[in-house]
Amino acid sequence: MSAHHVCFCLILSYAGAGESGKSTILKQMRIIYSEGFHLDERKEVRQVIFSNMIVAFKIIAEEMRDLGINYEVDESDVSLYLISAYSALICYKEYERVIAAAEDIGSDDPFPQQCLVAMKGLWKDDSVQRTIGRGNEYALHDNIQ
């Protein structure tokens, strides 16, 4: 019996807690020792990843409100601060709206451009990053980072 067959048997016999990495190890073994994943499997996983990202950003926005964390605004130019603060807040709220309105994608659908822009915009914000850093205080999956 080969080493990867022994490892596979050990993993299958391991009764670990949820989210302990059993499936991840099996998937990694499949990539390393097998042909990898077929196109239809990759498309299916792509849909799950998109859905998980939408859920994660919704959770982050909700936790920011619950924790009283506001979005960061660049205050380096004091003369434009009030205008830029207002504009930034409108922009962040629009990002939240786009993510909240996002619908699941089909296996052949492209990643919605407006969601990509919103996620990238929110991801850059220091307050969002601090909220993600506190993900152990609420139900945020580790894989968002």
C-alpha positions as CSV (number, residue, x, y, z in Angstrom):
1,M,0.0,0.0,0.0
2,S,1.4,3.4,-1.0
3,A,2.0,6.2,1.5
4,H,-0.9,8.3,0.2
5,H,-3.3,5.4,0.5
6,V,-2.2,4.9,4.1
7,C,-2.7,8.6,4.8
8,F,-6.1,8.5,3.1
9,C,-7.2,5.6,5.3
10,L,-6.0,7.4,8.4
11,I,-7.9,10.5,7.5
12,L,-11.1,8.6,6.8
13,S,-10.8,6.9,10.2
14,Y,-10.2,10.2,12.0
15,A,-13.3,11.5,13.7
16,G,-12.4,15.1,14.3
17,A,-14.5,18.1,15.1
18,G,-16.2,20.2,12.4
19,E,-13.9,22.7,10.7
20,S,-10.8,20.8,11.8
21,G,-9.5,20.3,8.2
22,K,-10.5,16.8,7.3
23,S,-12.0,17.7,4.0
24,T,-9.2,20.2,3.2
25,I,-6.6,17.4,3.6
26,L,-8.5,15.1,1.3
27,K,-8.8,17.8,-1.3
28,Q,-5.1,18.6,-1.1
29,M,-4.3,14.9,-1.5
30,R,-6.5,14.8,-4.5
31,I,-4.7,17.7,-6.1
32,I,-1.2,16.3,-5.3
33,Y,-1.8,12.6,-6.1
34,S,-4.7,12.6,-8.5
35,E,-5.9,14.4,-11.6
36,G,-7.2,17.4,-9.6
37,F,-10.7,18.6,-10.1
38,H,-12.9,18.5,-13.2
39,L,-14.3,21.7,-14.8
40,D,-17.8,21.1,-13.4
41,E,-16.5,20.6,-9.9
42,R,-14.5,23.9,-10.2
43,K,-17.6,25.7,-11.3
44,E,-19.6,24.4,-8.4
45,V,-16.9,25.4,-5.9
46,R,-16.7,28.9,-7.5
47,Q,-20.4,29.4,-6.7
48,V,-19.9,28.4,-3.1
49,I,-16.9,30.7,-2.8
50,F,-18.9,33.6,-4.2
51,S,-21.8,32.9,-1.8
52,N,-19.4,32.6,1.2
53,M,-17.8,36.0,0.3
54,I,-21.2,37.7,0.1
55,V,-22.2,36.2,3.5
56,A,-18.9,37.2,5.1
57,F,-19.1,40.9,3.9
58,K,-22.7,41.0,5.2
59,I,-21.6,39.7,8.6
60,I,-18.7,42.2,8.7
61,A,-21.0,45.1,8.0
62,E,-23.4,44.0,10.7
63,E,-20.7,43.5,13.2
64,M,-19.3,46.9,12.5
65,R,-22.7,48.4,13.4
66,D,-23.0,46.2,16.5
67,L,-19.5,47.0,17.7
68,G,-19.9,50.7,16.9
69,I,-17.0,50.7,14.4
70,N,-17.2,53.4,11.7
71,Y,-15.5,53.4,8.3
72,E,-12.2,55.2,8.1
73,V,-11.9,58.4,6.1
74,D,-8.5,60.0,5.1
75,E,-8.2,63.2,7.1
76,S,-4.9,64.3,5.6
77,D,-6.5,67.2,3.7
78,V,-8.5,69.1,6.3
79,S,-10.0,71.5,3.8
80,L,-11.7,68.6,2.0
81,Y,-12.4,66.5,5.0
82,L,-16.1,67.2,5.4
83,I,-16.8,66.6,1.7
84,S,-14.5,63.6,1.5
85,A,-16.0,62.1,4.7
86,Y,-19.5,62.5,3.4
87,S,-18.6,61.1,0.0
88,A,-16.7,58.1,1.5
89,L,-19.6,57.3,3.8
90,I,-22.0,57.3,0.8
91,C,-19.6,55.1,-1.1
92,Y,-19.3,52.6,1.7
93,K,-23.1,52.5,2.2
94,E,-23.4,51.9,-1.6
95,Y,-20.9,49.1,-1.3
96,E,-23.0,47.6,1.5
97,R,-26.1,47.9,-0.6
98,V,-24.6,46.2,-3.6
99,I,-23.4,43.3,-1.4
100,A,-26.8,43.0,0.4
101,A,-28.6,42.9,-3.0
102,A,-26.2,40.3,-4.5
103,E,-27.9,37.1,-5.8
104,D,-26.3,33.7,-6.2
105,I,-24.4,33.2,-9.5
106,G,-24.9,30.3,-11.8
107,S,-22.1,27.9,-12.7
108,D,-21.4,29.8,-15.9
109,D,-22.1,33.3,-14.7
110,P,-19.2,35.8,-14.3
111,F,-18.4,37.3,-11.0
112,P,-20.6,40.4,-10.8
113,Q,-18.4,43.4,-11.5
114,Q,-20.3,45.6,-9.0
115,C,-19.7,43.1,-6.2
116,L,-16.0,42.9,-7.0
117,V,-15.7,46.7,-6.9
118,A,-17.7,46.8,-3.6
119,M,-15.6,44.0,-2.0
120,K,-12.3,45.6,-3.0
121,G,-13.4,49.0,-1.8
122,L,-14.5,47.7,1.6
123,W,-11.4,45.4,1.9
124,K,-9.1,48.5,1.7
125,D,-10.8,50.1,4.7
126,D,-8.8,49.9,8.0
127,S,-12.0,49.6,10.1
128,V,-13.1,46.6,8.0
129,Q,-9.7,45.0,8.5
130,R,-9.9,45.6,12.3
131,T,-13.4,44.1,12.3
132,I,-12.1,41.1,10.4
133,G,-9.2,40.8,12.9
134,R,-11.9,40.5,15.6
135,G,-13.6,37.7,13.7
136,N,-13.0,35.3,16.6
137,E,-15.5,37.4,18.7
138,Y,-18.3,36.6,16.2
139,A,-19.2,34.0,13.6
140,L,-16.7,34.9,10.8
141,H,-15.0,32.0,9.0
142,D,-11.2,32.0,9.1
143,N,-11.0,31.8,5.3
144,I,-12.1,35.4,4.8
145,Q,-8.5,36.4,5.4
